[in-house]
Amino acid sequence: MTRSQPDPLAPGSGPPARGVPKPFGPGSLLWQHFDTRLAYLIGPAFGILQNMYPPLGAGVAEHSDVYDGPWSRLTRSLPEIVGSIYDGPGAAATAERIRRYHEPITGIDDQGHGYHALDPDTFFWAHATFVQAIYIGTDLLGTPLSTPRRHQLYAESIEWYAMYGLSMRPVPPDYDAFQAYWNHTCEHVLEATPAAMGILAILDHLDEHAYPGVPKPLWRLAATAGRRPFRWLQHGVLPAPARARLGITWSRRDEVTLRTLGAVGGKVWPHLPDRVRLITRAYNAKSRSRES
């Protein structure tokens, strides 16, 4: 795959450029489905997928502290992404802040290819993993979205991506095209990059990376007991082509077990208190919405 130093605002052939999108609200599917702490439970799998995209993996390898503090990285970045949905009138400023975070991430990878975090293809792949996480997460819990709602959610995700102000060139125009793009990328573009393999290796050493705010002795006990099932869950969430590229074995029995446990979790999850179930940024936004 040839990669050159990109022009982040180059015109393209994707959906037409849009003005500043209206803030998302309770009537949108993104508002309804991008709120859950389940993202922290399966987030490492999507971090691996992001870093399997070679230019993105190169940027993370050279500019990120994810290997030293993976949870800190997740708890810093995910709330901001969530905020681009739930910050109401401030969502555009949140999206602009996210974009600015990525401006200095540029360089040359070990193959001599230039990369930039704001290359539209690279940035859209990261965005695509958040969108696909909603489909995969709802499927996993045994509550899949209907076909019309899948199409609606993807249409909303285009408006979401437009908030970042980058070229719309790489954006598939509809849900079916997005799934074709996803499958093609997983099968033909993703690689077992050093960045992806590094994050995969962290799953074997969770006891060394305490979650922020959790006492280290308590974390070590929990991580030692939960390391294998947590790693197994990340393996199961990964698309089959990505597992194959990473050398991960996944059996039919594993798949049946995952779907069974997911269906059980899907019965329990909606009944948890919102304060437990929802990411804080989303919880606060939904509380404000109910009060208004």
LUMDREN-535777 format. One line per 8 residues: number of its first residue (from 1); their letters; for each residue x, y, z of C-alpha. Coordinates in pm, whole numbers, padded with zeros to 5 digits. Layout:
NUM = A = X/Y/Z; ...
end
This chain:
1 = MTRSQPDP = 00000/00000/00000; 00155/00329/-00108; 00128/00609/00143; 00239/00965/00092; 00225/01275/00307; -00144/01367/00284; -00331/01690/00243; -00594/01663/00519
9 = LAPGSGPP = -00832/01899/00339; -00790/01765/-00014; -01118/01747/-00211; -01251/01404/-00289; -01539/01200/-00425; -01715/01105/-00099; -02036/01262/00027; -02051/01638/-00034
17 = ARGVPKPF = -01903/01869/00226; -02154/01990/00483; -02197/02297/00696; -02163/02268/01071; -02401/01982/01166; -02671/02043/01424; -02595/01894/01767; -02723/01542/01818
25 = GPGSLLWQ = -03016/01500/02054; -03237/01237/02216; -03410/01158/01887; -03091/01036/01722; -02971/00678/01731; -02619/00790/01811; -02753/00959/02124; -02935/00639/02216
33 = HFDTRLAY = -02649/00395/02153; -02311/00566/02204; -02354/00609/02577; -02258/00282/02741; -01961/00180/02953; -01960/-00138/02748; -01718/00065/02537; -01458/00025/02812
41 = LIGPAFGI = -01519/-00350/02825; -01461/-00411/02454; -01263/-00095/02378; -00922/-00267/02359; -01041/-00475/02061; -01124/-00160/01869; -00796/-00003/01976; -00622/-00302/01822
49 = LQNMYPPL = -00827/-00262/01502; -00739/00105/01480; -00371/00030/01519; -00379/-00243/01256; -00430/00037/01002; -00062/00099/00916; -00048/00481/00911; -00249/00502/01233
57 = GAGVAEHS = -00035/00237/01399; 00280/00426/01301; 00148/00744/01460; 00056/00568/01782; 00391/00388/01800; 00584/00714/01770; 00360/00965/01947; 00151/00785/02211
65 = DVYDGPWS = 00198/00670/02569; -00060/00394/02529; 00188/00118/02619; 00280/00277/02951; -00073/00382/03047; -00337/00211/02831; -00627/00286/03064; -00526/00649/03107
73 = RLTRSLPE = -00515/00681/02730; -00864/00532/02699; -01014/00743/02977; -00865/01059/02826; -00973/01004/02467; -01307/00821/02484; -01494/01086/02688; -01400/01349/02428
81 = IVGSIYDG = -01528/01127/02146; -01846/01075/02348; -01866/01450/02398; -01886/01510/02025; -02227/01340/02049; -02348/01460/02389; -02204/01810/02439; -02503/01979/02274
89 = PGAAATAE = -02416/02334/02163; -02057/02265/02268; -02021/01953/02052; -01869/02142/01758; -01601/02283/01988; -01535/01933/02122; -01490/01800/01767; -01256/02088/01687
97 = RIRRYHEP = -01055/02011/02001; -01027/01645/01896; -00902/01754/01557; -00640/01983/01712; -00513/01696/01928; -00422/01514/01607; -00255/01801/01421; 00102/01736/01545
105 = ITGIDDQG = 00088/01360/01486; 00294/01326/01170; 00612/01157/01059; 00772/00882/00852; 00711/00516/00936; 00972/00239/00932; 00890/00164/00567; 00965/00522/00462
113 = HGYHALDP = 00598/00617/00418; 00472/00951/00539; 00175/00958/00772; -00045/01219/00932; -00323/01159/01184; -00545/01401/00989; -00508/01214/00662; -00879/01164/00578
121 = DTFFWAHA = -00837/00791/00511; -00661/00737/00842; -00894/00956/01044; -01201/00798/00887; -01080/00447/00973; -01059/00545/01339; -01408/00695/01313; -01535/00381/01140
129 = TFVQAIYI = -01428/00165/01433; -01649/00369/01669; -01944/00334/01433; -01892/-00038/01383; -01856/-00082/01760; -02223/00014/01795; -02331/-00253/01547; -02104/-00515/01700
137 = GTDLLGTP = -02199/-00422/02057; -02574/-00439/01997; -02533/-00767/01808; -02323/-00908/02092; -02591/-00826/02348; -02856/-01001/02141; -03029/-00671/02061; -02931/-00611/01697
145 = LSTPRRHQ = -03055/-00300/01523; -03315/-00350/01252; -03205/-00289/00894; -03373/00055/00873; -03212/00160/01202; -02872/00039/01082; -02909/00263/00778; -03029/00555/00989
153 = LYAESIEW = -02743/00522/01237; -02488/00518/00957; -02645/00828/00798; -02608/01001/01136; -02247/00886/01157; -02170/01074/00835; -02292/01395/01001; -02082/01302/01303
161 = YAMYGLSM = -01768/01264/01091; -01842/01593/00913; -01805/01770/01248; -01427/01721/01227; -01404/01935/00915; -01193/01694/00709; -01239/01587/00347; -01547/01369/00298
169 = RPVPPDYD = -01369/01178/00020; -01322/00844/00204; -01673/00836/00351; -01896/00561/00203; -02231/00712/00100; -02460/00462/00274; -02471/00168/00515; -02420/-00104/00254
177 = AFQAYWNH = -02120/00076/00110; -01984/00124/00462; -02004/-00248/00535; -01828/-00321/00204; -01559/-00069/00301; -01528/-00229/00647; -01493/-00581/00508; -01243/-00473/00242
185 = TCEHVLEA = -01028/-00290/00498; -01031/-00581/00741; -00944/-00833/00470; -00695/-00639/00258; -00557/-00336/00442; -00510/-00418/00809; -00175/-00556/00919; -00024/-00700/01235
193 = TPAAMGIL = 00158/-00373/01299; 00398/-00335/01592; 00146/-00098/01753; -00137/-00350/01729; 00081/-00632/01855; 00193/-00412/02144; -00164/-00349/02255; -00246/-00717/02210
201 = AILDHLDE = 00046/-00802/02439; -00087/-00568/02709; -00383/-00805/02747; -00142/-01061/02888; -00007/-00816/03146; -00316/-00639/03274; -00195/-00669/03633; 00086/-00428/03547
209 = HAYPGVPK = -00152/-00155/03429; -00385/-00047/03708; -00704/00130/03614; -00696/00495/03729; -00833/00531/04079; -00817/00161/04166; -00561/00067/04435; -00283/-00135/04279
217 = PLWRLAAT = -00313/-00440/04513; -00686/-00463/04444; -00629/-00419/04072; -00367/-00695/04064; -00610/-00938/04227; -00890/-00851/03986; -00664/-00846/03680; -00507/-01182/03763
225 = AGRRPFRW = -00851/-01342/03789; -00999/-01161/03489; -00706/-01152/03248; -00790/-01464/03049; -01166/-01401/03007; -01100/-01035/02926; -00843/-01127/02661; -01081/-01392/02524
233 = LQHGVLPA = -01356/-01130/02493; -01131/-00896/02294; -01036/-01182/02062; -01403/-01261/02007; -01500/-00905/01924; -01231/-00876/01656; -01344/-00951/01298; -01230/-01290/01171
241 = PARARLGI = -00980/-01146/00915; -00815/-00941/01189; -00788/-01244/01417; -00628/-01441/01136; -00378/-01161/01067; -00286/-01150/01435; -00250/-01528/01464; -00545/-01565/01703
249 = TWSRRDEV = -00727/-01898/01709; -01105/-01879/01751; -01323/-02190/01741; -01689/-02248/01673; -01725/-02333/02040; -01573/-01997/02132; -01822/-01821/01907; -02122/-02002/02051
257 = TLRTLGAV = -02004/-01931/02405; -01954/-01563/02326; -02301/-01530/02175; -02461/-01712/02469; -02287/-01498/02729; -02366/-01187/02528; -02736/-01271/02517; -02737/-01320/02895
265 = GGKVWPHL = -02558/-00990/02939; -02811/-00826/02712; -03088/-00926/02953; -02907/-00778/03253; -02739/-00468/03107; -03049/-00249/03047; -03157/-00295/03410; -02838/-00157/03563
273 = PDRVRLIT = -02863/00195/03710; -02786/00464/03455; -02504/00595/03675; -02334/00254/03642; -02427/00177/03283; -02363/00510/03112; -02039/00695/03043; -02034/01005/03262
281 = RAYNAKSR = -02042/01253/02970; -02351/01082/02830; -02515/01042/03170; -02483/01413/03240; -02620/01506/02898; -02919/01277/02935; -02986/01413/03283; -02984/01769/03148
289 = SRES = -03216/01664/02866; -03470/01517/03109; -03462/01828/03322; -03517/02070/03034
end
